[in-house]
Amino acid sequence: MAIVGDEPYLPYDRPPLSKDVLTAQNPTQLTALPLPDGLDARWQLGRPAVRLEPRARTVTLADGTRLPYDAVVIATGSAARTWPARRPPLPRGVLTLRGWQDAIALRAELAPGRRLAVIGAGFLGGEIAAAARARGVNVTLIESAGQPVERAVGTVAGRFVATMHREAGIDLRTHTTVRGFLATDDGRITGVRLSDHSELPVDAAVLSLGAVPATEWLADSGLALEGGVRCDAYLRALLPDGTAVPGAVAAGDVTRVPHPLAGGAPVTLGHWTHAVEQAASAAHTLLHPDEPEPFSAIPSFWSDLHGARIRSVGLPGLADETRIAEHELVGERSLEVSYHKEGHLIGALTIGRTRRLAAYQRDLQAFRVATSCGTPASAPGSPRPLHGTTPEG
C-alpha cells in the first residue's frame, strides 16, 4: 500500500491548528496522530499526486514517479480559497491557514499589541480571531454578510456569535469587504482598503474565505468534478455519465456525495467528523464491492470560541425555518436552535448545551432512515419541546 501526501509530514490532526496551536506555549505535540501498529505502508511524502489515469490505473507524482494501483482512495481534501485578484501579488504578511506550516507562520504574527485583520468571519475565521485576541492581539474581523457564520447556521446563531466576538474586544465589521492591500516599498503589508473607502492599518492579515476541493490534479482524469469529486452513495467516484470508476473511491473534503437529509442532493461537508466517517465507508466499499453500504452518517461539527463550545448536527444551511429553544447571553452563555425544512428537522446547534444534541441526533437519524425507505417522516421532524428532553450540557 502506498500513501501519497503533498506535505513532508506523517498524518496529523488539523482541528487544533486554528485553536491550540496558535495559543499553546509548546504546540508541537498538539497535532500528533497515533498510527496503527503493523501498518504496511510505503509513505510517499512531500511528493504530491499530479495525475490520475483510471484506465491505466496509475497515479503520477510530481517527481514523475508512476504508481500502479488495483484500488485508489482520493482523499486530497481542500485548499484555502485565495485572494481573487492575481495582480498585484499579495504583500508579505497576508496569510491563509490550512496546514502545519500555515499555523506556525500565523502564530509568529500573534504578539500582544500587534494588529491583525481576519477577512471572513466563518467558523475558521472566528477561531483565528478568538485565538489571536486571547494572545493580546488587536483584531479586526471583517465579514461581507450581515452576521458571522450566517451562511452556515443562520442569523440567530450569527448574532449570538457576533456578541461573543465584540464582548471579547474584537472589532467586528459586517456588511464590509476588503478591496485591496497597502504595503511598504519592500512588499510588507501595512493596511487593508475596505469597501466603505476607509483604510485599516494592520501588521498582518489572514484570508479566511472558505475552501475549495483539491481537484486540480484530476483535471485530465475524466472524473466528474462538480464542486468536488462527484460520488454515488457508496463513495465510488463517478464519470460524467454517472457510471462508477472501477476501483476508485473518494473520502473527505474533496467529495460531493448525495445525502438523505438533502433529499438525495449532493453535498460537500468540510468537517473532521465527516472525513473520518467517509473514510470508513469508502474502505468498506473497496473491501466489500458486492455488499456496499451507502454513506448516510449525520453530519456534525464543533467549534471553540472565547471559551464556549459550539456544536452542530445535520445540515442547518439548508433550513427554511429556525426555532429557538434557548437563548441566554448574560452570565452563562447558552443557545439551542433547531433548523427545519418543509416542516422537518434537518439540523440543530447548541452553545454551552452539548448534551442536548443527542436527542436531535436521534431524530435526524430516524428521519434519515424514513427518508431512505421512502416512507413518511412526520414524527422525527415534528417540533421539539422548548427545552429538549436530555440533560443540560
C-alpha positions, 0 to 999 in steps of 0.5 A: 500500500502506498500513501501519497501526501503533498506535505513532508509530514506523517498524518496529523490532526488539523482541528487544533491548528486554528485553536491550540496551536496558535495559543499553546506555549509548546504546540508541537505535540498538539497535532500528533496522530497515533498510527496503527501498529503493523501498518504496511505502508510505503509513505510517499511524502512531500511528493504530491499526486499530479495525475490520475489515469483510471484506465491505466490505473496509475497515479503520477507524482510530481517527481514523475514517479508512476504508481500502479494501483488495483484500488485508489482512495482520493482523499486530497481534501481542500485548499484555502480559497485565495485572494481573487485578484492575481495582480498585484501579488499579495504583500508579505504578511497576508496569510491563509491557514490550512496546514502545519506550516500555515499555523506556525507562520500565523502564530509568529504574527500573534504578539500582544499589541500587534494588529491583525485583520481576519477577512471572513468571519466563518467558523475558521475565521472566528477561531483565528480571531478568538485565538489571536485576541486571547494572545493580546492581539488587536483584531479586526474581523471583517465579514461581507454578510450581515452576521458571522457564520450566517451562511452556515447556521443562520442569523440567530446563531450569527448574532449570538456569535457576533456578541461573543466576538465584540464582548471579547474586544474584537472589532467586528465589521459586517456588511464590509469587504476588503478591496485591496492591500497597502504595503511598504516599498519592500512588499510588507503589508501595512493596511487593508482598503475596505469597501466603505473607502476607509483604510485599516492599518494592520501588521498582518492579515489572514484570508479566511474565505472558505475552501475549495476541493483539491481537484486540480490534479484530476483535471485530465482524469475524466472524473466528474468534478462538480464542486468536488469529486462527484460520488454515488452513495457508496463513495465510488467516484463517478464519470460524467455519465454517472457510471462508477470508476472501477476501483476508485473511491473518494473520502473527505473534503474533496467529495460531493456525495448525495445525502438523505437529509438533502433529499438525495442532493449532493453535498460537500461537508468540510468537517473532521467528523465527516472525513473520518466517517467517509473514510470508513465507508469508502474502505468498506466499499473497496473491501466489500464491492458486492455488499456496499453500504451507502454513506448516510452518517449525520453530519456534525461539527464543533467549534471553540470560541472565547471559551464556549463550545459550539456544536452542530448536527445535520445540515442547518444551511439548508433550513427554511425555518429556525426555532429557538429553544434557548437563548441566554447571553448574560452570565452563562452563555447558552443557545439551542436552535433547531433548523427545519425544512418543509416542516422537518428537522434537518439540523440543530446547534447548541452553545454551552448545551452539548448534551442536548444534541443527542436527542436531535441526533436521534431524530435526524437519524430516524428521519434519515432512515424514513427518508431512505425507505421512502416512507413518511417522516412526520414524527422525527421532524415534528417540533421539539419541546422548548427545552429538549428532553436530555440533560443540560450540557 
